[in-house]
Amino acid sequence: MTRAERRVDVLIVGAGPAGLAAGAELAAAGTDRVEILERDRQAGGIPRHCHHGGFGGPLDRSLYAWASATGSAYARRGQTGPDFARRAVADAEAAGATLRTGLSVTGWAGERTVDVTGPHGLERITARAVVLATGARERPRSARLIPGTRPVGVYTTGELQQAVHLYGQPVGAGAVVVGDEPVAHAAVATLRDAGVDVVAVVTGRPARGPGRRFGRVPLLTGAAVTSLTGSPRLTGVSIRHEDGRTTTLRCDTVVLTGDFIPDHELARRGGLRLDPGTRGPAYDSAFRTSRPGVFAVGNLLHAVERAGFAAQEGRAVAVPVLHRLAGTDVVDGGRGMPLAVEPPLLWIAPNVTGPHRIRPHGDRFLLRSARRLSRPRLVVRQDDDELHRRRLLSAVEPGRTFFLDTEWLDRVDPDGGPVRITVS
C-alpha cells in the first residue's frame, strides 16, 4: 500500500482540551502548519460526554495562576462538558490549526516522524516539533484484578457517560459506584440522569469525618470490592470491610471510577523516558520530554486533572514550542536533574528540573499522596544536602493535587544526584 509523506511545522497528537488549546495558541501565534490528529471521529476529548457544568470555571483557572484566562472561552463560568469541547474545537479551527479526526498514530519512524493510519490509507508525517496530548484513561476491571464472573453491567466512568450521553443506551436499575474521587460525583450524576438508583458508593479510604454519605448516597468507607457476581447480567458486588465483615450489595450495574493511568502507549513506543510515579513521560518545566523536539501536555503527564487545567497547559506549551521552532531553545531539554518522591507521596510533576528561567506551574510543583496527611512537612534533599523544608498549612487528601513551591531550585547541584522529596 502506498504511504503518503508530508511535513508540518507542529504535529499535535490528541484533540482533547490540552491538544486543542495548544493548537489554538500556536496557530494564533503565527505558526503556519499546525496539525492536530485525533483517533476518535469527534474532537473534544472526555468533556464531550460530561454533561455536568463547571467546565472552565474558577476552580480550573485557580490551578494555574501563571496562565491568564481573561477573555478566553476556557474561563467561562458554568459551561457543560460538550459546550467546553465545542468551544475548544472552534477556537483551534478559528486560529488556523488543521484538525483531522478518525486517524491513529501507530508508531514512530524517526525522532519527530510518525506513522498514521486512517480511512484513506497510510501516512508518514514529519514535524519540526511534536506535542503529545493523548490524555489518560481509567483502568478497567481487568487491570484492577477484581475476580468473579464476567457479567453485563460493568462500566468505567467514561464508558458510562458515553453510553448515557452519546448513545442513549439503557444502563440498569440499581448501581454501585466504586471510588470517591471527584470523578465519582460525575458517575453518580450520570446514573441519576439515566434514572438509575445509586445503592452505595464504595471506597477503600478511611472515613474523613462522622458522616458516612456521598451527597445523598450511602458511603461505605474502608471497604474493598472482592468479587462481581451474576450471569449474564450483574446481580451483586461483594465487598469486605476493614474489620473483616463481608457484604453483598444487590445491583445490576457497577461503575469503577478513578484509578487513572496516562495513555502513554505512543510515548513508550517512541522510547521516551517514563516517570515511575506518574507513569507518563518524564518532563521539565518547559514540557520537554527526553526526546528533542517532542513535548507533552495535559493528563498524559499527571492523571488526572480538570479539563481547564489541561487546557492551560496546552496554551503554556506554545512558548517553548515557538522557541524550538525559532532555534532559541536551550539545549538541555529532557536532560535536567530527575525529581523523585518517597512514600506516602505518589508523584511530583514536573519531574525533571528545567531551565531556571522557566518556573513550573506558577512557581509550584504538583504532588499527590497515597493517604491523608495532616499538615505535612515537605523536605527536599539532594545527596546529603537539605535544600528546602516547609510545613503545609492544610491537610492533604488522597486523590487531590497539592503544591510545593520552587524557591529551592537555584540550590540544586547540576552535577549531584537525584533530588528527593519526602514527608517529615
C-alpha positions as CSV (number, residue, x, y, z in Angstrom):
1,M,0.0,0.0,0.0
2,T,1.3,3.5,-0.9
3,R,2.2,5.7,2.0
4,A,1.8,9.4,1.6
5,E,4.5,11.5,3.2
6,R,4.0,15.1,4.4
7,R,5.7,17.7,6.5
8,V,4.2,20.1,9.0
9,D,5.6,22.6,11.5
10,V,3.9,21.3,14.6
11,L,2.1,18.0,14.9
12,I,-0.2,17.6,18.0
13,V,-1.4,14.1,18.8
14,G,-4.7,14.2,20.7
15,A,-7.6,16.6,20.3
16,G,-8.7,16.9,23.9
17,P,-8.6,20.1,26.0
18,A,-4.8,20.2,26.1
19,G,-4.2,19.4,22.4
20,L,-6.8,21.8,21.1
21,A,-5.6,24.6,23.3
22,A,-2.0,24.0,22.2
23,G,-3.1,24.1,18.6
24,A,-5.1,27.3,19.0
25,E,-2.3,29.1,20.8
26,L,0.4,28.0,18.3
27,A,-1.7,28.9,15.2
28,A,-2.7,32.2,16.7
29,A,1.0,33.0,17.3
30,G,1.6,32.7,13.6
31,T,2.8,29.1,13.2
32,D,2.0,28.2,9.6
33,R,1.3,24.5,9.6
34,V,-0.2,23.3,12.9
35,E,-2.0,19.9,12.6
36,I,-4.0,18.1,15.3
37,L,-4.7,14.4,15.0
38,E,-7.5,12.7,16.8
39,R,-8.3,8.9,16.7
40,D,-12.0,9.4,17.6
41,R,-14.4,10.6,15.0
42,Q,-15.2,13.7,17.0
43,A,-12.7,16.0,18.7
44,G,-13.0,17.4,22.2
45,G,-11.8,14.6,24.4
46,I,-13.5,13.5,27.6
47,P,-15.6,16.7,28.1
48,R,-17.7,15.7,25.1
49,H,-19.7,13.2,27.2
50,C,-19.5,15.0,30.6
51,H,-22.9,16.8,30.6
52,H,-22.5,18.3,34.1
53,G,-21.5,22.0,34.4
54,G,-18.4,23.7,35.9
55,F,-16.0,23.4,32.9
56,G,-13.7,26.3,32.5
57,G,-14.8,27.9,35.8
58,P,-12.8,29.5,38.6
59,L,-11.7,26.1,40.0
60,D,-9.9,25.4,36.8
61,R,-8.3,28.9,36.5
62,S,-7.0,28.9,40.0
63,L,-4.8,25.9,39.4
64,Y,-2.6,27.9,37.1
65,A,-2.2,31.4,38.3
66,W,0.5,31.9,35.7
67,A,-1.7,31.4,32.7
68,S,-4.1,34.2,32.2
69,A,-7.6,33.1,31.2
70,T,-9.0,36.6,30.8
71,G,-11.4,36.7,27.8
72,S,-10.8,33.1,27.0
73,A,-13.5,30.6,26.2
74,Y,-12.0,28.3,28.8
75,A,-12.7,30.8,31.6
76,R,-16.4,31.0,31.1
77,R,-18.4,30.0,34.2
78,G,-20.8,27.2,34.1
79,Q,-20.1,25.5,30.8
80,T,-21.1,21.9,30.4
81,G,-18.5,19.5,29.0
82,P,-20.0,19.4,25.5
83,D,-20.1,23.2,25.4
84,F,-16.5,23.4,26.6
85,A,-15.4,20.8,23.9
86,R,-17.3,22.6,21.1
87,R,-15.7,25.9,22.0
88,A,-12.3,24.4,22.2
89,V,-12.7,22.9,18.7
90,A,-14.0,26.2,17.4
91,D,-11.1,28.2,18.9
92,A,-8.5,25.9,17.4
93,E,-10.0,25.9,13.9
94,A,-10.6,29.7,14.0
95,A,-7.0,30.3,14.9
96,G,-5.9,28.3,11.8
97,A,-5.0,24.9,13.1
98,T,-5.9,21.9,10.9
99,L,-7.9,19.3,12.8
100,R,-8.1,15.8,11.5
101,T,-10.2,13.1,13.2
102,G,-10.5,9.3,12.8
103,L,-6.7,8.9,12.5
104,S,-4.5,6.8,14.7
105,V,-0.8,7.4,15.2
106,T,0.6,3.8,15.2
107,G,4.3,4.4,15.7
108,W,7.5,6.4,15.1
109,A,9.7,6.4,12.0
110,G,12.2,9.0,13.3
111,E,12.8,11.5,16.1
112,R,9.8,13.6,15.0
113,T,8.3,11.4,12.3
114,V,5.2,9.3,13.0
115,D,3.2,6.7,11.0
116,V,-0.5,7.4,10.8
117,T,-3.4,5.1,9.8
118,G,-6.8,6.3,8.7
119,P,-9.8,5.6,6.4
120,H,-7.8,6.8,3.4
121,G,-4.7,4.8,4.0
122,L,-1.3,5.2,5.5
123,E,0.7,8.4,6.1
124,R,4.1,9.4,7.4
125,I,4.2,12.8,8.9
126,T,7.4,14.7,9.9
127,A,7.2,17.7,12.1
128,R,9.6,20.3,13.4
129,A,8.0,19.8,16.8
130,V,5.6,17.2,18.2
131,V,3.2,17.7,21.1
132,L,1.8,14.6,22.7
133,A,-1.6,15.3,24.3
134,T,-3.0,11.7,24.4
135,G,-4.6,12.1,27.8
136,A,-5.4,9.4,30.4
137,R,-7.9,6.6,30.9
138,E,-9.5,4.8,33.8
139,R,-8.2,1.3,34.5
140,P,-10.9,-1.3,33.7
141,R,-12.0,-4.2,35.9
142,S,-9.3,-6.5,34.4
143,A,-6.5,-4.1,35.3
144,R,-7.9,-3.8,38.9
145,L,-7.8,-7.6,39.3
146,I,-11.4,-7.9,40.5
147,P,-12.4,-11.6,40.4
148,G,-15.8,-13.1,39.8
149,T,-18.0,-13.7,36.8
150,R,-17.9,-11.6,33.6
151,P,-21.4,-10.1,33.6
152,V,-23.0,-7.3,31.6
153,G,-23.3,-4.1,33.6
154,V,-19.7,-3.2,34.4
155,Y,-18.5,0.2,33.4
156,T,-15.8,2.8,33.9
157,T,-17.0,6.4,34.3
158,G,-16.1,7.2,30.7
159,E,-17.9,4.1,29.4
160,L,-21.0,5.0,31.4
161,Q,-21.0,8.6,30.2
162,Q,-20.7,7.6,26.6
163,A,-23.5,5.0,26.9
164,V,-25.9,7.5,28.5
165,H,-25.0,10.8,26.9
166,L,-23.6,9.9,23.5
167,Y,-25.6,6.8,22.6
168,G,-28.7,7.0,24.8
169,Q,-28.3,3.4,25.9
170,P,-30.2,2.0,28.9
171,V,-27.9,1.3,31.8
172,G,-29.8,-0.6,34.6
173,A,-32.0,-0.1,37.6
174,G,-29.6,-0.1,40.6
175,A,-25.9,0.7,40.7
176,V,-22.9,0.7,43.0
177,V,-20.1,3.3,42.4
178,V,-16.6,2.3,43.4
179,G,-14.3,5.2,44.3
180,D,-14.7,8.6,45.9
181,E,-12.5,10.8,43.8
182,P,-14.2,13.8,42.1
183,V,-15.0,11.8,39.0
184,A,-17.2,9.6,41.2
185,H,-19.6,12.6,41.6
186,A,-19.9,12.7,37.8
187,A,-20.7,9.0,37.8
188,V,-23.4,9.4,40.4
189,A,-24.9,12.4,38.4
190,T,-24.8,10.4,35.2
191,L,-26.6,7.4,36.8
192,R,-29.3,9.7,38.1
193,D,-29.7,11.3,34.7
194,A,-30.3,7.8,33.3
195,G,-32.9,7.1,36.0
196,V,-30.7,4.6,37.9
197,D,-30.9,4.3,41.7
198,V,-27.4,4.5,43.3
199,V,-27.3,1.9,46.0
200,A,-23.9,3.0,47.5
201,V,-20.5,4.5,46.9
202,V,-17.7,2.2,48.0
203,T,-14.2,3.3,48.8
204,G,-11.1,1.8,50.4
205,R,-10.2,5.1,52.0
206,P,-11.0,5.6,55.7
207,A,-13.8,7.9,56.8
208,R,-12.7,11.6,56.9
209,G,-15.4,12.5,59.4
210,P,-18.5,11.4,61.2
211,G,-20.7,11.4,58.1
212,R,-21.0,8.3,56.0
213,R,-22.7,9.7,52.9
214,F,-21.6,10.7,49.5
215,G,-24.0,13.5,48.9
216,R,-27.4,11.7,49.4
217,V,-25.9,8.3,48.7
218,P,-24.6,5.9,51.5
219,L,-20.8,6.0,51.5
220,L,-19.1,2.7,52.6
221,T,-15.5,3.6,53.7
222,G,-12.7,1.2,54.4
223,A,-14.2,-1.3,52.0
224,A,-12.7,-3.3,49.1
225,V,-14.5,-5.0,46.2
226,T,-13.8,-8.7,46.4
227,S,-16.0,-10.1,43.6
228,L,-18.6,-9.4,41.0
229,T,-21.4,-11.9,40.7
230,G,-24.2,-12.8,38.2
231,S,-24.6,-14.1,34.7
232,P,-25.3,-13.0,32.1
233,R,-26.2,-9.7,34.0
234,L,-24.5,-8.4,37.1
235,T,-26.5,-9.3,40.3
236,G,-24.3,-8.1,43.1
237,V,-21.0,-6.6,44.3
238,S,-19.2,-8.4,47.1
239,I,-17.2,-6.2,49.5
240,R,-15.0,-6.8,52.5
241,H,-14.9,-4.2,55.3
242,E,-11.7,-3.2,57.1
243,D,-12.9,-5.1,60.2
244,G,-13.3,-8.3,58.2
245,R,-17.0,-8.3,57.7
246,T,-18.3,-9.2,54.2
247,T,-21.4,-7.9,52.4
248,T,-23.0,-8.4,49.0
249,L,-24.7,-5.3,47.6
250,R,-27.5,-6.2,45.2
251,C,-27.3,-4.3,42.0
252,D,-27.3,-4.8,38.2
253,T,-24.7,-2.1,37.4
254,V,-21.3,-1.2,38.9
255,V,-19.2,1.8,37.9
256,L,-15.4,1.7,38.5
257,T,-14.3,5.3,38.9
258,G,-10.9,7.0,39.2
259,D,-7.6,4.9,39.2
260,F,-6.5,6.8,36.1
261,I,-3.4,6.0,34.1
262,P,-1.8,8.1,31.4
263,D,-2.4,6.9,27.9
264,H,1.3,6.6,27.3
265,E,1.5,3.9,24.7
266,L,2.7,6.2,21.9
267,A,5.3,7.8,24.3
268,R,6.5,4.3,25.3
269,R,6.8,3.2,21.7
270,G,8.9,6.2,21.0
271,G,11.4,5.3,23.7
272,L,10.5,8.4,25.8
273,R,11.7,8.1,29.4
274,L,8.6,7.5,31.7
275,D,8.4,8.7,35.2
276,P,7.8,5.8,37.6
277,G,5.4,7.9,39.8
278,T,3.1,9.5,37.2
279,R,3.7,6.7,34.6
280,G,3.6,9.4,32.0
281,P,6.6,10.9,30.1
282,A,9.3,12.4,32.3
283,Y,9.2,16.2,31.6
284,D,10.6,19.5,32.7
285,S,9.1,22.9,33.3
286,A,9.1,23.6,29.6
287,F,7.0,20.4,28.9
288,R,10.1,18.9,27.1
289,T,10.4,15.1,27.1
290,S,13.6,13.1,26.8
291,R,13.3,13.2,23.0
292,P,14.5,16.5,21.5
293,G,11.6,18.4,19.9
294,V,8.9,16.2,21.5
295,F,6.8,17.9,24.1
296,A,3.9,16.6,26.3
297,V,1.0,18.2,28.0
298,G,-2.2,17.5,29.8
299,N,-3.3,14.4,31.6
300,L,-0.7,12.3,29.8
301,L,1.6,13.8,32.3
302,H,-0.4,13.6,35.6
303,A,-3.5,11.6,35.6
304,V,-5.9,13.2,36.2
305,E,-6.6,16.9,36.4
306,R,-9.6,19.1,35.3
307,A,-10.2,19.9,31.7
308,G,-9.3,23.6,32.3
309,F,-6.1,22.6,33.9
310,A,-5.1,20.6,30.8
311,A,-6.2,23.4,28.5
312,Q,-4.0,25.9,30.3
313,E,-1.0,23.5,30.0
314,G,-1.8,23.3,26.2
315,R,-1.6,27.1,26.0
316,A,1.5,27.2,28.1
317,V,3.4,24.8,25.9
318,A,3.2,27.2,22.9
319,V,6.1,29.3,24.3
320,P,8.7,26.5,24.5
321,V,7.5,25.1,21.1
322,L,7.9,28.5,19.5
323,H,11.4,28.7,20.9
324,R,12.1,25.3,19.4
325,L,10.9,26.4,16.0
326,A,12.9,29.6,16.2
327,G,16.1,27.8,17.3
328,T,16.3,29.7,20.6
329,D,15.5,26.8,22.8
330,V,18.2,25.8,25.3
331,V,19.9,22.5,24.5
332,D,19.3,20.6,27.7
333,G,15.7,19.6,27.1
334,G,14.8,16.5,29.0
335,R,18.3,16.1,30.4
336,G,17.8,18.0,33.7
337,M,18.0,16.6,37.2
338,P,15.4,13.9,38.0
339,L,13.0,14.6,40.8
340,A,11.7,11.7,42.9
341,V,9.3,11.2,45.8
342,E,9.2,8.7,48.6
343,P,6.0,7.1,50.1
344,P,3.4,8.1,51.0
345,L,3.9,10.6,48.2
346,L,3.0,9.1,44.8
347,W,4.5,11.5,42.3
348,I,5.7,15.0,41.5
349,A,5.2,17.0,38.3
350,P,7.2,18.2,36.5
351,N,9.7,15.5,37.5
352,V,12.8,16.8,35.8
353,T,14.5,20.2,36.6
354,G,14.4,22.5,33.6
355,P,15.7,25.9,32.6
356,H,15.8,28.1,35.7
357,R,14.2,31.0,33.7
358,I,11.1,28.8,33.3
359,R,9.3,28.0,36.6
360,P,6.8,25.2,36.6
361,H,3.1,25.8,37.1
362,G,3.3,29.3,38.5
363,D,6.3,28.6,40.7
364,R,4.7,25.4,42.0
365,F,5.2,21.7,41.6
366,L,2.2,19.4,41.7
367,L,2.2,16.4,44.1
368,R,-0.2,13.6,45.1
369,S,-0.3,11.4,48.2
370,A,-1.5,7.9,48.7
371,R,-3.1,8.7,52.0
372,R,-4.3,11.6,54.1
373,L,-1.6,13.8,55.6
374,S,-2.4,16.3,58.3
375,R,-0.4,19.5,57.7
376,P,2.7,17.6,56.4
377,R,6.2,19.0,56.4
378,L,7.8,18.6,53.0
379,V,11.6,18.1,52.8
380,V,13.7,18.4,49.6
381,R,17.1,16.8,49.6
382,Q,19.9,16.2,47.2
383,D,22.6,13.7,48.3
384,D,23.4,14.9,51.9
385,D,22.2,18.4,51.5
386,E,18.8,19.7,52.6
387,L,17.5,22.2,50.0
388,H,14.1,23.0,51.5
389,R,11.8,22.3,54.4
390,R,8.3,23.7,54.8
391,R,5.1,22.7,56.6
392,L,1.9,22.9,54.6
393,L,-0.9,24.9,56.3
394,S,-3.7,22.5,55.5
395,A,-4.3,18.7,55.2
396,V,-3.5,16.7,52.1
397,E,-6.2,14.4,50.8
398,P,-5.6,11.3,48.6
399,G,-6.6,11.9,45.0
400,R,-6.2,15.7,45.3
401,T,-3.3,17.7,44.0
402,F,-1.3,19.9,46.4
403,F,1.7,22.1,45.8
404,L,5.4,22.6,46.6
405,D,7.0,26.0,45.9
406,T,10.1,26.3,43.7
407,E,12.4,28.7,45.7
408,W,14.9,25.8,46.3
409,L,15.6,25.1,42.6
410,D,18.5,27.5,42.4
411,R,20.3,25.4,45.0
412,V,20.2,22.2,43.0
413,D,23.7,21.0,42.1
414,P,23.6,20.1,38.4
415,D,26.4,17.6,39.0
416,G,24.8,16.0,42.0
417,G,22.5,13.1,42.5
418,P,18.7,13.0,42.1
419,V,16.6,15.4,44.1
420,R,14.2,13.6,46.5
421,I,11.0,15.0,48.1
422,T,9.9,13.4,51.4
423,V,7.4,13.9,54.1
424,S,8.9,14.5,57.5
